[in-house]
Amino acid sequence: MAKRKRGSSKALRAPLRSPGRPGVAKREDRRQFWRAIAAGQTSEDAGRDAGVAPAVGSRWFREAGGMPPSHLASLARPLSGRYLAFTEREEIALLRAQGHGVREIARRVGRSPSTISRELRRNAATRSGGLDYRAMTAQWHAERAGQRPRPTKLERHVDLRRYVEDRLAGVIARLDGQPVPGPDVPWTKRRSVQRQHRRWGKAWSPEQISARLRIDFPEDETMRISHEAIYQALYIQGRGGLRRELSACLRSGRALRVPRARRSGRGKSFVTPEIMISERPAEIEDRAVPGHWEGDLILGLNASAIGTLVERTTRFTMLLYLPPMPEHRTGPRAKNGPALAGRGAEAVRDAIAATIMTLPTYLRRSLTWDQGAEMARHADLRIAHDLPVYFCDPQSPWQRGTNENTNGLLRQYFPKGTDLSLHGLDELGAVSAALNGRPRKTLGWRTPAEALDELLNKAQNASVATTG
């Protein structure tokens, strides 16, 4: 049987240029992808759940600006039954391959013959020059034909777009009106990271811009836009209206949106529920039993750091010496190798073990730390030295109040913005001795050193009495 020709071919029209290739997943797969993203999964893991390659998942997330398209959102209405579903197209393709006619296919699928006829004609695969029908290609053609892109308000309204752009990225000026451009920061299509130059601008937030429009233009209803529309214009590729590099002027500097579940679910992989501070024994909280410590790092320039350990009952302080490793800044760093600045997980683990293990067993019962990456090897302390480690909740420094107070005292000797690697072991020992020699009101004006000596003497006397 001769292959049928399109009507356009009969009319001597030139062949249309191919719009590309079909997508790699169905609408249901993409919905599954965005459900996984909303649950806090990474783009790669969500892509695997949707049955596509991790690189495809990353591309979906990037092209959508980190937010699901409206027709794939969780609250989007399902497709009306008047449209053919992908499963129906698969059945049509199978029956067509078996040689059934249009009316027989319509009877088996439960659709009108005219619907089947239009489907076979409009959504056929034409790459081979004929009208072969394949389900995936037909679904792709139907989704392309169903798109109804409309120009956004920022595209249509020039004055509104200029107002928004000026409040986002307008040049700041001195009091005399002279503009100050600020540092030259090229657009890298990535988040503007901390501790680097940021682009200078007026940097109004989209919410501030949206609210200010009602004050500046009270009578002009055309000068209205929601802050969500501004965010979408910045983040979604192809949305139009605003250049994506203007997202560098946002306070967060993000080039993509971050799902709320992913942001709240951020945590350290080595922190599990059973070692959280909520599972810490009650005796630690009331300070009745000595030997429970709190720890942290104080940071300085050039990735330098000093570790601090404070005993909760006596407020006795011990400092951890964390010098840079010999390979630091002397050559290329090994991929996935240890941190060489001295504050990596291995260096902190060894420093804690070398310092706190000098104490008797009854004075090293537990250690409480925040969820820093420097404690990734905490299990080694528990296994090798029988020192359980508990972790505070994220952004909860008050759960280590004794240590936070001590860190504030130490800043008198180690101010912020200074290179802490310049201080050696002798200097750290002198500072800790000075701190332990200060009288404390909470100790009845005794010093931490005196309080610790009292505990050691009591333990020694009790041991002698038991032996005798």
Phi, psi and omega in degrees: 000130182292145179288139179283153179251151173293156176298328180295328179290321179294331181275012178065026177280143179294148179301138179286147177290139181294133178283005181123207179243159180297159177294170185261002182206159179277169179301321180296324178293320179292324175298318178298322179300312183286334173294320178293323177297316180296334178279356175104005180284159175286166180299321181293314180294321178295324176297320177296320178298327180277357178084023179237171180292150178304324179295326178292319177299319178296322180292319176302314182295319182290316182292330179271001179071019180084008180225141185291143172301156187300324183280353178247001180292160183295331182266003180292143180289144177292160180297144178293151179293348178286347178261145178290137176270166182296324178297324177292322178294324175298319179293321177298316180298320179295314180293325178294320179294332178279356175092011180285151180278178185296315183291324178293319177297317180298321181293320181286325180278336182086031180236168178288144177302325179294326177296316179294320180297314178296321180297315180293330182274318187279322190251024180284157175277125186247006183298327181278357181096348179251206180237050177293141183251122176230139189297313183297317178294320179296319178297320178297314178299319181294319179292322177295317180292334182277352179289137179232067183293132177241144177296138181286168181295324179292331176287322185278331187252101185294316182296320178295318180296319179295320179298314181295316181295322180293321180285336177279310191234014180298145182290134176278160185222160176285178181296333179274005178090358180286124182292147177238103186290332183081187182291150177274107184242110180291151179279121183250006180064020178229170180298140174283108189282166179287163177060027173222165179297142176244155177291133179272141177189178177297325170058043171289147175283154177305326178293320177296319179296314182298318181288324183289334179301324181291333179276317182285331181229069185293334184259347185261101181287344178285338179270065179221136175201144180278156178294331178294323178295325178292317177300317181295322178296330180279323192263325188272124178294136179081359179290326175084168176099308182232146177285141184294334181292346176291345177295341176293344179273352176290155183298324179284333182073012184286139173270345178223153175283150179248120178303143185300320181295324179290322181290318180286337181273002179295133179191172181275136183294339182271359180261115181246161185302326186286350178245017175283161184297335178294339179265004181289140180302150183295332182296336179287321184295319184274002175060020182286329183250126180284167176103006179253127189245155171239142184223160179190175173245141166255133191254152178223192181292160175057038177059027178275157183201156172229132178273145180234136176232128182231129177278131190292325184280313185262349185063022178290135187246137173231138182253141181260126178275119184235074181286156175297146178289157183302329182280357185294124177062020179252352181185180179295140181279139178291138180295131181061021178276177181290156176293131186261355183282352178104348181248022177284175185296319181291318181294318180293319178301313181294323180292320178296315181297318182289333184269308187282339180286354174285349181270157175294164187300320184288354176251014174219072184268325181199166178221133178245131185223165172274176187274057177270152181295343180292348180255024180296337181258031182296333181297330178296324178293322180289320184281311187278331187235007177055044179242099178292142181241132177243150185241140178285165174290154179300141177055042179229067183293338180294344178287349171238053188300321180298317180291321179296319177296319179294320178299323176296321177293324182290336179295345174295329180261330183235077184297157175295149178082012177245159180277109184281347179288350179284346183265128181267187182298319182296319180293320177296321178296321179294319180294316179296323177294321178295320181291321180285348177264002177276134175290143181242134178299320182293343178258018183069035180065018168276164176268156175303325179295319178294321179295320179291320178299321179298318178296318181295320179294319178298316180294322180292317179296320178295324178292320180294319180295322179292318179296318180293000000 
